[in-house]
Amino acid sequence: MRRRTFLAATTATAAASLTGIRTASAATDRTLRLPAPTGPWSVGTTTRALTDTGRTDPWNGAPNRELALTVYYPAAVTTGYQRAPQLAPAAAEVFKGLDAGLLHPELPKSGVDWAATLTHSYVDAPALPGRRPTLVYSPGGADPRTIGTSLAEDLASHGYVVITVDHPGEASEVVFPDGRLRVIEISPDVQTDPVQSQLMMDTRFADLRFVLDQLPSLHSAVDTRRVGVYGHSAGGATAAVSLQHRLVRASVNLEGYLDTLTGELYDIPKKPLLLAGTDGFRDARFDRAWSAVISQGGPVRRVELSDANHWIWTDYAAFASQLQSAGLMTETDRDKLVGASTCAVPVVRRLVRKFFDQNLTFRG
């Protein structure tokens, strides 16, 4: 994406969001559905904010680095509690003008009410008693944490506490628990400029370290003896590097590069690591870096999904078929986004859950 187009679209979308503009056709736009969790437990959810007073925000110059998180957990009861929306109204306004059709040109620019999708999680529902194995999720570059909802909910329904983390300034849109909206500020030069790219990744690594340090305060069900991290794309690299943290026992890298733009391999400890990729997004850089990590030894496993593409690891895997059926996405665009696989959601869910079940000594 060209820099001028990217920045102009970001500014225009942010202005529309902050003034609360809604399109007149929203009432007739299609509502997309997230797939239901498959585990035995209902899911509760709550949002959290963290402030790292020891870091300046690199993207807006604020004296403190603020983070927004969502916590999913097995719920004891959900009667009387409301299901959470996937996107808050302000976030949906940004999403439909920035993510849909611009950051992700395969998505339709109109015809979808992005604010109408409900999760299967109940806001502030009481948690089941006891501590649970805990997972932290880092999304892909420019993607918000909300686009990883389906997998997080499914893991929670199987007994995990799952904490999804936004990287403000880099994510397309972030809504904090107090309602504040922050839109993307990072330049697209980050994709080609080694200095900007390294700053982005270093910021992500620091974000995750801070969240991991604060885990006990985020929810009473967190078990710091059984912690894993997973992430998509840039979040996958973040997950792999997070193995450096003393609490992290295992990580899943969902198609993230493990080296810098200059070819320097990230320092990844020899702990259980799953490297999961697709045949539609595989390239020489993946093969070079992933093979180098594997050659260092340790419990590293590599898998590849066929008939798949880069965003199969996200909620777009569930949305693409609905959009195609509604005539809002072509078969070609679906293949570019998530691939042709018709069983993406269950395959990804089983792959990630089985890995953590095995490596976090899971107990229900």
Secondary structure, DSSP 8 states (H G I E B T S, - for coil): --HHHHHHHHHHHHHHHHTT---GGGGGSB--------SSS-EEEEEEEEEETTS--TTT--SSEEEEEEEEEEBS--TT--EEESS-HHHHHHHHHTTBTTTBTTS-SSSB-TT--EEEEEET--B-SS-EEEEEEE--TT--GGGGHHHHHHHHHTT-EEEEE--TTTSSEEE-TTS-EEE----GGGGT-HHHHHHHHHHHHHHHHHHHHTHHHH-TTEEEEEEEEEEETHHHHHHHHGGGSTTEEEEEEES---B-TT--B----SS-EEEEEETTT--HHHHHHHHHHHHT-SSEEEEEESS--GGGGSTHHHHHHHHHHTTSS-HHHHHHHT-S-SSHHHHHHHHHHHHHHHHTT---
